[in-house]
Amino acid sequence: MARFVAIERGTGRIYGDTARFGSAGNVVSPADAVCLFDRQAGRAARGFGYVKADSTAAHYDVYEIPRFAPESVTASEAEAQALVREHGSLVTSLVTYNS
């Protein structure tokens, strides 16, 4: 399965890294990854729409980390940001809808 890292567009901070969830982090889509992060954070379920990377409406940018990148779980914000910079490729940007 793919490893996804989501970055909050408004703050630039890491919202989640699927590697932090072990086998529960084996999701198939960027939206599934953000849903997983939401559940962990105790957020209510919400919907997602895919938008272009340059969209001002986007709430999250989701990056895929290839399998050849370091497998270790990022322990800090700085490590996660470095992982995305060095190995990540933007997969999509997401807008959220409260349900």
N, C-alpha and C positions, 0 to 999 in steps of 0.2 A: 504494500500500500504506500501511497504518497505521504510525505511528511509536509505538513502545512504550518506556516507561521503567519498569524494575522497581526497587522499593525493598525491601530486606531488612527484614522485620518486626521481627526481634530487635534490629537495630542502628540502623534508620532511615536507613542509608546507601544510596546508589544502587548497585544491582547491575549495571545495564547500561542502555544507551540504543541502540536499533537504528540511530539516525543515525550512530553511530560506525563502522558496518560498510559504509557505502556501499550498493551494490546488493545485497550479501550480507545486508543488514539488512531486505530486503523479505520479511517473514514475514506469515503470515495470521492468527495467533492469539497471544494472550498466552503460552500454553505454548510455542509455537515460539520466541518471543522469548527466554524464559528458557533454553530448550535451546541457542540460539545463544550466549547469555552463558556457559553452562556449558562449551560446546566451547572457547570462547576462553580460559576460565580453566583448561582442562585437567581438568575434572571428569569423572568417570564418568557414563555415561548414567543417567538416573533418570526415574521417572514423575511425573506431576502430576495433582492433582485440584483441581477448582474448589470453593471454599467461599465462604460469605457473608463480606462485608467485616468483620463483627463477630466472626468466628470466632477463638478463641484458638489454634486449630491452624494457622492460616495462616503460611507462611514468607515469602511475597512478596505485596506489593500491586503490581499492574500498572496503569499509567496510560497512556491514549492521548493523544497530543499532536496536535491538529488541524492540518491542512495550512496554515491561515493563520498559525500560530505561527511564530516565527523558525526558519528552516531550518538555521541553523548548528549545528555539532556542539558540544555542551557540553564545555568543556575542564577544568572543575573540578567538584568535589562541590557547591560553593556555587551555581555556574551551573545545574547540573542540578536542584538542589532548587528554585531560583527558577523555572525553567521549569515544573516540575510544579505548583508553587503557583499560578503565574499562568495557565497554559494547560491543565494536565492535567485529565483526568476519570478517576476510578477506573473501570476496566473490570471487573476481577475481583481476587480474592485466590486464591492458589494454595497448596496443601499439597504437599510433595514426598514421594516414596516412592523409597527406594533400590532399584535393580534388580540 
